[in-house]
Amino acid sequence: MDKNGRLRDLIAAVIVLPLAGFLLASTARADAASTAASLQRIAEHLAAADDDLLLQPSAGDQTAPAQNDDLLLQPAPTQSDDLLLQPAPAQSDDLLVQPSGNDDPLLVPTPGTVSPSVAPAIGAPVPVETQTDAAESASGAAAAHEKLFAESRFPAATTCATCHPKQYEEWSASQHAYAQLSPVFLTMQAAINAKTSGTNGDFCVRCHSPVGMNLEESVYVSNFDRHPTSREGVTCITCHRVDRNYGKISGRLAIVEGDLYQPVFGPKGDEELNRVLDEPETYRVSTDPSDPGRGIHTEVERFFPLVTPGFCGTCHDVTLVNGFRLEEAFAEYHQSPASQAGVTCQDCHMGKEQGVASGYEEGPAAIVGGEPTRTRKLASHFFAGPDHSILHPGLFPLNVKAQSFKTMREWMTFDDAAGWGTDAFEDAAPRDYPFPEEWRSIDDRYDARKIVEEQKKRLAEADERRLEVLRNGLALDEIRITAAAPDDLSFSVAVRNITDGHAVPTGFDAERLMFLEVAVTNSDGAVVYRSGDRDPNGDLRDTHSAYVHAGELPLDEDLFNLQSKFLVRLLRGGEREQVLPINTSQGVLPFVRPETLPTTIYGRPRTARKHKQTIDPLGQRTAEYAVPAAALTGAGPYAISVKLKAQMVPVNLILAIQHIGFDYGMSPRQVADAIVAGTLTIAERETIVTLGAQNQAAAQ
């Protein structure tokens, strides 16, 4: 053990000293206390990750572990995501709840401190004295020049909104716009990199923030400090400044650089643009930044791949470097009846109705100086899906007015829940109420309230579109009673995929919950049977529930859930489920690497696979339930309720990544509660049954 201890100390020294030198050089203008704190956080992270990085022999065993690079490591000690995770301590309302008697908690940020992190900026609450934008920490001239330089390379969506307000309004509340802002995504990206010693690199974020990766931003930086165009995620130029068909490359896109006046790429070419340029007295546009008038791009090059399904497949088929097929939305579509019939991804997801081929709207593609262009086919840019925003309404949906009014950090200090900017609050607030400096003006608070209320209306509309696409994907049949004897009540219900374009769920189906919540109540209104209910953390009672794992709640053996499962291969044979699977090398440091043999031989990497639970296009799966005889309390009548629900990610994912911390200073409890609150009911069925009676229990 002493030998292993010296080895760990040597590795830590080799890693920490160069990092320390880098930090000292890069923060020459920072004070000594700040530098020391940064070094301490890195040292803490290395110490916390030590058991995951070094293979520890058992007591009395001085032999080194077998070196088999094709197998996964044995489950690591309690701080590893490879274990079924335990909930966080219950000392703080901000942390996820711990069952009683559990002495194996997750790593969680301690209140008042910064958790060890692969990137201290992610999840670290911003101290009051440092709550300034990056532009305020540098000289004003330098910051302005940097922003102008980035805008000259990659124009922001807010610039496009001037002439394309309809497209901006749709996109700004879409999942494309939310892609990089999501605190769950950003922390999961950092957690995977922490597990793989950084070798996963920008594999995830390059799809979620293509502009940021073209700008060579850090993978780990907080959204507070990213360039505004980078924060826009899958923004306008992500699609309309791409000039070649890359195919299925898991999102590595080279965006054509240039300011507003440079050419863009679209499905129609530049016939209408030339007409607008030929009528300067009507549209008052300028193709030269030195001339007066409204700036406009000088050319629209026709780029036909933009309207083909293959263009979507660039990001919506994701294959890891080891051949692991993480997302297969395009591959599923390519083999679907919709594809054979010539229906495209765009037909269902950019038409009048989300999730079904319903035709396209017609109208002007642009409104230039109040003058609309000629009517043409218009594609929707809403792109609804299962995700939803858990951010402060001042930050999302993206809003030109909100962005110009206050910075992101300032919006985070606006207490929407307390009612700032409402008559009820302002009339009752004492004169010495401790408002932050940026909100001391009552006029600012009232102006902010107007923006927030507008944002909430847009979020409600976004939920309607989200529900629309889900209801166009899944349907719930009538409840079928299979037994109604005095001591035997059983029933079934079928869940159908009513789309012919791909499986449901699709994409990142290993993190999509689409499940049945079932309750049976007796004549007194007491619940005698449940399935699809939640533990105190908000998880379903499956094998990843911390409460099930701790033995405080029973496993829901009847749970119907369409979430796919990650299965990893163990050292001595067999497989087990895991929340965040990675290809792990059995050496000193884990890292992501390609397979040593072609995955075509096995059809998948040998170290991990995905057990898909999804429903194929136009297919169905039937859920069957039997109420235990001991729970039945007489003939009834019994009321059966079945609800089909959709949730964007499980809470156990938050448990698996919370040691990294969440952007915007959000706590794991806040994130988990917001995720559960966003769960939608796609469909529901009810029926009444009397045991022993001759009845045809009709669903109500």
C-alpha positions in Angstrom: 0.0 0.0 0.0 2.9 2.4 0.7 4.1 1.8 -2.8 0.7 2.7 -4.2 0.6 5.7 -1.9 3.9 7.0 -3.3 2.7 6.4 -6.8 -0.5 8.5 -6.2 1.6 11.3 -4.6 4.0 11.3 -7.6 1.1 11.4 -10.1 -0.6 14.2 -8.2 2.6 16.2 -8.1 3.2 15.7 -11.8 -0.3 16.9 -12.6 -0.7 19.7 -10.0 2.7 21.4 -10.5 2.2 22.2 -14.3 -1.4 23.2 -13.6 -0.2 25.4 -10.8 2.3 27.1 -13.0 -0.3 27.6 -15.7 -2.7 29.2 -13.3 -0.1 31.4 -11.8 1.0 32.7 -15.2 -2.6 33.2 -16.4 -3.8 35.0 -13.3 -0.9 37.4 -12.8 -3.3 40.2 -12.2 -5.4 38.3 -9.7 -4.8 38.5 -6.0 -2.9 35.8 -4.1 -6.0 34.5 -2.2 -7.9 33.9 -5.5 -4.9 31.9 -6.9 -4.6 29.8 -3.8 -8.3 29.0 -3.8 -8.0 27.9 -7.4 -5.1 25.6 -6.6 -6.9 24.2 -3.6 -9.9 23.4 -5.7 -7.8 21.5 -8.2 -6.0 19.6 -5.4 -9.4 18.7 -3.9 -10.7 17.4 -7.2 -7.6 15.2 -7.7 -7.9 13.9 -4.2 -11.7 13.2 -4.6 -11.1 11.5 -7.9 -8.0 9.5 -6.7 -9.8 6.3 -6.0 -11.4 6.4 -9.5 -8.1 7.0 -11.2 -5.7 4.5 -9.4 -6.4 0.8 -9.2 -6.2 -0.2 -5.6 -5.1 -3.8 -4.7 -7.0 -5.6 -1.9 -5.5 -5.7 1.6 -2.4 -7.8 1.7 -2.3 -8.1 -2.1 0.9 -6.5 -3.5 0.4 -7.7 -7.1 -0.7 -5.2 -9.7 -4.1 -5.7 -11.3 -4.3 -7.6 -14.6 -3.8 -5.3 -17.5 -6.8 -6.0 -19.9 -7.5 -2.8 -21.8 -10.7 -4.2 -23.4 -12.5 -4.7 -20.1 -14.1 -2.2 -17.7 -12.8 -1.5 -14.3 -14.3 -3.2 -11.3 -16.8 -0.9 -9.5 -14.8 1.8 -7.8 -15.3 3.0 -4.1 -18.3 5.0 -3.1 -17.5 8.2 -4.9 -17.8 6.6 -8.3 -20.7 6.8 -10.7 -20.1 3.1 -11.5 -22.0 2.3 -8.3 -25.8 2.5 -7.8 -25.8 6.0 -6.4 -26.7 7.0 -2.9 -28.7 10.2 -2.2 -27.1 13.3 -0.8 -27.1 14.3 2.9 -30.3 15.8 4.2 -28.8 18.7 6.1 -29.7 21.2 3.5 -32.9 21.7 1.5 -30.7 22.4 -1.5 -29.4 18.8 -1.6 -31.1 15.6 -2.7 -32.6 13.6 0.1 -30.8 10.8 1.9 -32.7 7.8 3.3 -32.2 7.2 7.0 -29.3 5.0 8.1 -27.3 5.5 4.9 -23.7 6.2 5.5 -22.6 6.3 1.9 -23.7 9.7 0.5 -22.9 11.2 -2.8 -20.3 13.9 -3.2 -22.3 17.1 -3.0 -21.3 20.8 -2.8 -21.1 21.9 0.9 -23.1 25.0 1.6 -20.8 28.0 1.5 -18.0 26.3 -0.4 -17.1 25.4 -4.0 -17.2 21.7 -4.8 -14.2 20.1 -6.4 -14.8 20.3 -10.1 -13.1 19.6 -13.3 -13.9 23.2 -14.0 -14.3 25.4 -11.0 -16.5 27.8 -13.0 -19.2 25.3 -13.5 -21.7 25.1 -10.6 -19.7 27.4 -8.4 -21.9 30.1 -6.9 -20.6 33.5 -7.9 -19.6 35.6 -4.8 -21.4 38.9 -4.6 -18.2 40.9 -4.8 -17.3 39.1 -8.1 -20.7 39.2 -9.8 -19.5 41.0 -12.9 -19.5 40.2 -16.5 -16.3 39.2 -18.3 -16.6 42.6 -20.1 -16.5 44.4 -16.7 -13.4 42.5 -15.5 -11.4 43.5 -18.6 -11.0 47.0 -19.9 -14.1 48.3 -21.6 -12.3 48.9 -24.9 -10.9 45.4 -25.0 -14.2 43.7 -24.2 -16.0 45.7 -26.8 -13.4 44.9 -29.4 -13.6 41.2 -28.5 -17.4 41.1 -28.9 -17.3 43.0 -32.2 -14.6 40.7 -33.5 -16.7 37.6 -32.6 -19.8 39.2 -34.2 -17.9 39.9 -37.4 -17.1 36.1 -37.6 -20.4 34.7 -36.3 -23.5 36.9 -36.4 -25.9 36.4 -33.5 -29.6 35.4 -33.8 -30.5 38.7 -32.4 -29.0 40.3 -35.5 -31.0 38.1 -37.7 -34.2 38.9 -35.7 -34.2 42.4 -37.2 -35.5 41.1 -40.6 -36.7 37.6 -39.6 -38.9 38.2 -36.5 -41.2 35.2 -37.0 -38.3 32.8 -37.4 -36.6 34.3 -34.3 -39.7 34.2 -32.2 -40.1 30.5 -32.9 -36.5 29.5 -32.6 -35.8 31.5 -29.4 -38.1 29.3 -27.3 -37.0 26.1 -29.1 -34.8 23.2 -27.9 -32.2 24.3 -30.4 -32.0 27.6 -28.6 -31.9 25.9 -25.2 -29.2 23.3 -26.2 -26.2 25.1 -24.7 -28.1 27.0 -21.9 -29.2 23.7 -20.2 -27.5 23.4 -16.8 -28.1 19.6 -16.9 -26.3 19.3 -20.2 -23.4 21.5 -19.2 -22.8 19.5 -16.0 -23.2 16.2 -17.7 -20.6 17.2 -20.3 -18.2 18.1 -17.5 -19.0 14.9 -15.5 -18.2 12.7 -18.5 -14.9 14.6 -19.0 -14.1 14.1 -15.3 -14.6 10.4 -15.6 -12.5 10.2 -18.7 -9.6 12.5 -17.7 -10.8 15.1 -20.2 -10.3 12.8 -23.2 -14.0 13.1 -24.2 -13.1 16.7 -25.1 -15.8 18.7 -26.9 -17.6 15.6 -28.2 -20.9 16.6 -26.6 -20.7 20.4 -26.6 -19.8 20.7 -30.3 -23.4 19.8 -31.2 -24.9 22.0 -28.4 -22.7 25.0 -29.1 -21.1 24.9 -32.6 -20.2 28.6 -32.5 -18.5 28.2 -29.1 -16.4 25.4 -30.4 -15.5 27.3 -33.6 -14.5 30.2 -31.3 -12.4 27.6 -29.4 -14.0 28.4 -26.1 -13.2 26.2 -23.1 -15.4 23.2 -22.8 -15.9 24.0 -19.1 -16.6 27.7 -18.9 -19.9 28.9 -17.4 -22.5 30.3 -19.7 -22.2 33.6 -17.9 -18.8 34.0 -19.6 -19.5 32.6 -23.0 -19.9 34.8 -26.1 -23.6 35.7 -26.6 -23.7 33.9 -30.0 -22.1 30.8 -28.4 -24.8 30.8 -25.7 -27.4 30.6 -28.5 -26.7 26.9 -29.0 -28.0 25.7 -32.3 -28.4 29.2 -33.7 -29.3 30.6 -37.1 -25.8 30.4 -38.6 -25.4 26.8 -37.4 -27.6 25.8 -40.3 -27.5 28.8 -42.6 -23.7 29.3 -42.7 -22.9 25.6 -43.5 -21.9 25.1 -47.2 -21.3 21.4 -47.5 -22.9 18.1 -46.7 -20.9 16.5 -43.9 -23.0 13.4 -43.4 -23.2 11.5 -40.1 -20.2 13.0 -38.2 -21.7 13.5 -34.8 -21.8 17.3 -35.1 -18.4 18.5 -36.1 -19.4 21.5 -38.2 -17.2 24.1 -39.8 -19.3 27.2 -39.9 -18.5 29.6 -42.7 -17.2 32.8 -41.0 -18.2 36.3 -41.9 -20.1 39.3 -40.8 -23.8 40.1 -41.5 -23.0 41.2 -45.1 -21.5 37.8 -46.2 -23.5 35.2 -48.0 -25.9 32.8 -46.2 -27.1 29.4 -47.4 -30.8 28.6 -47.9 -33.1 26.3 -49.8 -34.3 28.8 -52.5 -31.3 30.8 -53.7 -31.2 34.6 -54.0 -33.9 35.5 -56.5 -36.0 37.3 -53.8 -33.0 38.9 -52.3 -31.9 40.4 -55.6 -35.4 41.8 -56.0 -35.1 43.5 -52.6 -31.7 44.9 -53.4 -33.1 46.3 -56.7 -35.7 48.3 -54.7 -33.6 50.3 -52.3 -36.3 53.1 -52.1 -38.7 50.5 -50.7 -36.6 48.4 -48.4 -33.8 50.9 -47.6 -31.1 48.3 -47.3 -27.3 48.5 -47.6 -24.8 45.8 -48.6 -21.9 48.0 -47.5 -21.3 48.6 -43.8 -19.9 52.1 -44.6 -23.2 53.1 -46.4 -26.4 54.3 -44.7 -29.3 51.9 -44.5 -30.2 48.6 -43.0 -27.4 46.0 -43.2 -28.3 42.9 -45.3 -26.4 39.8 -46.5 -25.3 40.2 -50.1 -26.1 36.7 -51.3 -28.2 33.7 -50.5 -26.6 30.6 -52.0 -28.9 27.7 -52.7 -27.9 24.8 -50.5 -30.2 21.8 -51.3 -29.0 19.5 -48.5 -30.6 21.9 -46.0 -34.0 20.5 -46.8 -33.0 16.8 -46.8 -33.1 14.4 -43.8 -29.4 13.8 -44.1 -28.7 17.4 -43.0 -30.4 16.6 -39.7 -28.5 13.3 -39.4 -25.2 15.3 -39.0 -26.1 15.9 -35.3 -29.0 13.5 -34.7 -27.1 10.3 -35.2 -24.3 10.2 -32.5 -21.7 7.4 -32.5 -18.9 7.6 -29.9 -15.3 7.1 -30.8 -15.4 3.5 -29.7 -18.4 2.7 -31.9 -21.1 3.0 -29.3 -24.3 4.1 -30.9 -25.5 6.7 -28.4 -28.3 8.3 -30.5 -30.0 6.8 -33.6 -32.8 9.1 -34.6 -31.7 9.5 -38.2 -30.8 5.8 -38.5 -34.3 4.9 -37.2 -35.9 7.3 -39.6 -33.8 6.0 -42.6 -35.4 2.5 -42.1 -38.9 3.8 -41.4 -42.2 3.8 -43.4 -42.0 7.6 -43.5 -38.7 7.5 -45.2 -39.9 4.9 -47.7 -42.9 7.2 -48.5 -40.7 10.2 -49.0 -41.7 12.1 -45.9 -38.7 14.0 -44.5 -37.7 15.0 -41.0 -38.5 18.6 -41.9 -42.1 17.7 -43.0 -42.9 16.5 -39.5 -40.8 18.8 -37.4 -40.9 22.1 -39.4 -44.5 22.1 -40.6 -47.7 23.6 -39.2 -48.1 21.0 -36.5 -45.2 19.6 -34.4 -44.6 15.9 -35.0 -46.8 15.1 -37.9 -46.6 15.9 -41.7 -49.2 18.7 -41.9 -48.0 20.9 -44.7 -46.3 24.3 -44.3 -47.4 27.8 -43.6 -47.0 30.5 -46.3 -45.9 34.1 -45.8 -43.0 36.4 -46.2 -39.5 35.1 -45.4 -38.5 38.5 -44.1 -39.9 41.8 -43.1 -37.4 44.5 -44.1 -38.0 48.0 -42.7 -41.7 47.1 -42.1 -42.0 45.9 -45.7 -42.7 42.1 -46.2 -41.0 40.1 -48.9 -43.1 38.0 -51.3 -45.1 35.1 -50.0 -43.4 31.7 -50.0 -43.4 28.4 -48.1 -42.4 29.0 -44.5 -40.8 26.3 -42.3 -41.4 26.4 -38.5 -38.2 26.8 -36.4 -39.7 25.8 -33.1 -38.4 22.2 -33.0 -40.4 21.0 -30.1 -39.3 17.9 -28.1 -39.3 16.5 -24.6 -36.9 19.0 -23.0 -38.0 22.2 -21.2 -36.4 25.1 -19.6 -35.5 25.0 -15.9 -33.9 28.5 -16.0 -34.9 31.8 -14.6 -37.5 33.3 -17.0 -35.3 36.3 -17.5 -32.8 34.0 -19.3 -35.0 31.8 -21.4 -36.7 32.0 -23.9 -34.1 34.2 -25.5 -35.4 37.7 -25.7 -33.7 40.7 -27.3 -35.4 43.1 -24.9 -34.3 41.0 -21.8 -30.7 40.7 -23.1 -30.4 44.4 -23.7 -32.0 45.3 -20.3 -29.9 43.3 -17.9 -27.0 40.9 -18.0 -27.5 37.2 -17.2 -25.9 37.6 -13.7 -28.2 40.5 -13.0 -31.3 38.6 -14.1 -30.3 35.7 -11.7 -30.7 38.2 -8.8 -34.2 39.2 -9.8 -36.5 37.5 -7.3 -39.5 36.5 -9.5 -41.0 34.3 -6.8 -41.1 37.1 -4.3 -43.2 39.2 -6.7 -40.7 42.0 -7.4 -42.2 44.5 -9.8 -45.8 43.7 -8.8 -48.1 46.2 -7.0 -48.7 43.7 -4.2 -45.0 43.4 -3.4 -43.9 46.9 -4.0 -46.7 48.4 -1.9 -45.8 46.2 1.0 -42.0 46.2 0.7 -40.2 48.2 3.5 -38.1 51.2 2.5 -34.9 49.4 3.6 -35.6 46.2 1.7 -32.2 44.9 0.7 -32.4 45.0 -3.1 -29.2 44.2 -5.1 -27.7 47.3 -6.6 -28.9 46.5 -10.1 -32.5 46.3 -8.9 -32.8 49.2 -6.5 -34.7 51.3 -9.1 -38.5 50.5 -8.8 -38.9 51.4 -12.4 -36.3 48.7 -13.3 -38.3 46.2 -11.3 -41.6 47.0 -12.9 -39.9 46.9 -16.4 -38.4 43.5 -15.5 -41.8 42.2 -14.3 -43.3 43.0 -17.7 -40.5 41.1 -19.4 -40.9 38.1 -17.1 -44.6 37.9 -17.5 -44.2 37.9 -21.3 -41.6 35.2 -20.9 -43.9 33.0 -18.9 -46.6 33.3 -21.6 -44.0 32.1 -24.1 -43.0 29.2 -21.9 -46.6 28.2 -21.5 -46.9 28.2 -25.3 -43.7 26.2 -25.6 -45.3 23.6 -23.3 -48.3 23.4 -25.6 -46.0 22.7 -28.6 -44.1 20.1 -26.5 -47.3 18.4 -25.6 -48.4 18.5 -29.2 -45.3 16.7 -30.5 -45.5 14.1 -27.7 -49.2 13.4 -28.4 -48.4 13.0 -32.1 -45.9 10.3 -31.1 -47.6 8.2 -28.4 -51.2 7.0 -27.7 -52.7 5.1 -24.8 -55.4 2.5 -25.5 -58.4 1.7 -23.3 -57.9 -0.2 -20.1 -58.6 -3.9 -20.6 -59.8 -5.9 -17.5 -58.3 -9.4 -17.6 -59.6 -10.7 -14.3 -62.2 -9.4 -11.7 -62.7 -12.3 -9.3 -63.2 -11.7 -5.6 -59.5 -12.1 -4.9 -58.1 -11.3 -8.3 -58.0 -8.0 -10.0 -55.7 -7.7 -13.1 -55.7 -5.4 -16.1 -53.6 -4.3 -19.1 -53.2 -1.3 -21.3 -51.4 -0.9 -24.6 -49.1 2.0 -25.4 -48.8 2.7 -29.2 -46.2 4.6 -31.3 -48.5 6.4 -33.7 -45.7 8.0 -35.8 -44.2 6.2 -38.7 -41.0 8.2 -38.7 -38.9 6.7 -35.9 -39.0 4.9 -32.5 -40.5 6.6 -29.5 -38.7 7.9 -27.6 -35.8 8.6 -29.9 -32.5 10.4 -29.8 -31.0 10.3 -26.3 -33.5 7.6 -25.4 -31.4 6.3 -22.4 -32.3 9.6 -20.6 -36.0 10.0 -21.7 -38.7 8.9 -19.3 -42.0 7.9 -20.9 -43.8 5.9 -18.3 -47.2 4.8 -17.0 -48.4 6.1 -13.6 -51.0 3.7 -12.3 -53.2 3.9 -9.2 -56.1 1.7 -8.0 -58.3 3.0 -5.3 -61.0 1.2 -3.3 -64.6 2.4 -2.5 -63.2 4.5 0.5 -60.9 6.4 -1.8 -57.8 4.7 -0.3 -55.0 3.7 -2.8 -54.5 -0.1 -2.7 -52.0 -0.3 -5.6 -49.5 2.0 -7.2 -46.9 1.7 -10.0 -45.0 4.6 -11.7 -44.9 6.6 -8.4 -41.9 8.5 -7.1 -39.4 8.3 -4.2 -38.6 11.4 -2.1 -35.9 12.4 -4.6 -38.4 12.4 -7.5 -37.1 9.2 -9.0 -39.3 6.3 -10.2 -38.8 3.2 -8.0 -36.5 1.5 -10.4 -33.0 0.0 -9.8 -31.5 3.5 -9.9 -33.6 4.9 -7.1 -31.4 5.6 -4.1 -34.3 4.7 -1.8 -34.8 1.3 -3.5 -31.1 0.7 -3.4 -31.1 1.6 0.4 -33.9 -0.8 1.0 -36.3 1.9 2.2 -38.8 1.5 -0.7 -39.7 -1.6 -2.7 -38.7 -2.1 -6.3 -41.5 -1.3 -8.7 -41.5 -4.6 -10.5 -44.5 -3.6 -12.6 -43.0 -0.3 -13.8 -43.6 0.4 -17.5 -41.0 2.8 -18.7 -39.7 3.3 -22.3 -36.3 4.6 -21.1 -33.5 2.6 -22.6 -30.8 1.2 -20.3 -27.0 1.4 -20.5 -25.4 -1.9 -19.8 -21.6 -2.3 -19.1 -19.5 -5.4 -19.2 -17.9 -6.5 -15.9 -14.4 -7.8 -15.4 -15.5 -11.4 -14.6 -18.4 -11.7 -17.0 -21.9 -10.5 -16.9 -23.4 -7.0 -17.3 -24.9 -4.4 -15.1 -26.8 -1.1 -15.6 -24.9 2.1 -15.3 -26.0 5.8 -15.5 -23.0 7.2 -17.4 -21.2 4.5 -19.3 -17.7 5.1 -20.6 -15.0 3.1 -22.3 -12.5 2.8 -19.5 -8.9 1.7 -19.8 -7.4 -0.4 -17.0 -4.4 1.8 -16.5 -3.5 4.6 -14.2 -5.9 7.1 -15.8 -9.2 6.3 -17.5 -9.6 7.7 -21.0 -11.8 7.4 -24.0 -10.3 5.5 -27.0 -11.4 3.6 -30.1 -12.0 -0.2 -29.9 -9.0 -2.4 -30.8 -11.1 -4.5 -33.1 -13.7 -3.4 -35.6 -17.1 -3.0 -33.9 -18.7 -4.4 -37.1 -17.6 -7.9 -35.9 -19.7 -7.6 -32.8 -22.2 -5.0 -33.9 -21.2 -2.9 -30.9 -18.3 -2.2 -28.6 -17.5 -5.1 -26.3 -17.4 -3.0 -23.2 -20.9 -1.5 -23.2 -24.3 -1.6 -25.0 -27.7 -0.1 -24.9 -30.8 -2.2 -24.1 -33.4 -0.3 -26.1 -36.9 -0.2 -24.5 -38.4 2.0 -27.2 -41.4 1.3 -29.4 -40.8 0.9 -33.2 -42.7 3.0 -35.7 -46.4 2.1 -35.6 -45.7 -0.6 -33.0 -47.1 -1.1 -29.6 -46.2 -2.5 -26.2 -48.7 -3.8 -23.6 -48.3 -3.2 -19.8 -49.9 -5.7 -17.5 -50.8 -5.2 -13.8 -52.1 -7.5 -11.0 -53.3 -6.0 -7.7 -52.1 -8.3 -4.8 -55.0 -10.2 -3.3 -54.0 -8.9 0.2 -54.6 -5.3 -1.0 -58.2 -6.0 -2.1 -60.8 -4.9 0.5 -64.0 -6.4 -0.7 -66.0 -6.3 -3.9 -65.3 -2.6 -4.6 -66.0 -0.8 -6.7 -62.4 -0.1 -7.6 -61.3 2.9 -9.6 -58.3 2.4 -12.0 -56.3 5.3 -13.3 -53.6 5.1 -15.9 -51.6 8.1 -17.0 -48.9 8.2 -19.8 -46.3 10.7 -18.7 -43.1 12.2 -20.2 -40.1 13.6 -18.3 -37.0 14.9 -20.0 -34.4 13.2 -17.7 -34.4 11.0 -14.6 -33.4 12.5 -11.2 -30.8 9.7 -10.8 -28.9 11.4 -13.6 -28.7 14.5 -11.4 -27.4 12.3 -8.5 -24.7 10.9 -10.8 -23.4 14.4 -11.9 -24.1 16.7 -8.9 -20.5 16.5 -7.6 -19.5 18.7 -10.5 -22.0 21.4 -9.6 -24.5 23.2 -11.8 -24.2 26.4 -13.8 -26.0 29.6 -12.7 -25.3 28.5 -9.1 -28.3 26.2 -9.1 -28.4 23.4 -6.4 -29.1 19.8 -7.2 -32.4 20.0 -5.4 -33.5 23.0 -7.5 -32.5 21.2 -10.7 -34.3 18.0 -9.7 -37.5 19.7 -8.6 -37.7 21.7 -11.8 -37.2 18.6 -13.9 -40.0 16.8 -12.1 -42.3 19.9 -12.3 -41.9 19.9 -16.1 -43.3 16.3 -16.5 -46.2 16.3 -18.9 -49.2 13.9 -19.1 -49.6 12.7 -22.7 -52.8 10.7 -22.2 -54.9 9.2 -19.4 -57.5 6.5 -19.0 -59.9 5.6 -16.1 -62.3 2.8 -15.4 -64.4 1.4 -12.6 -64.5 -2.3 -11.7 -66.6 -4.4 -9.3 -65.1 -7.7 -8.3 -67.1 -10.8 -9.0 -69.7 -8.9 -11.0 -70.6 -9.5 -14.6 -69.3 -6.2 -16.1 -67.8 -4.9 -19.1 -65.6 -2.2 -17.5 -65.8 0.6 -20.0 -63.0 3.1 -19.9 -64.2 6.6 -19.1 
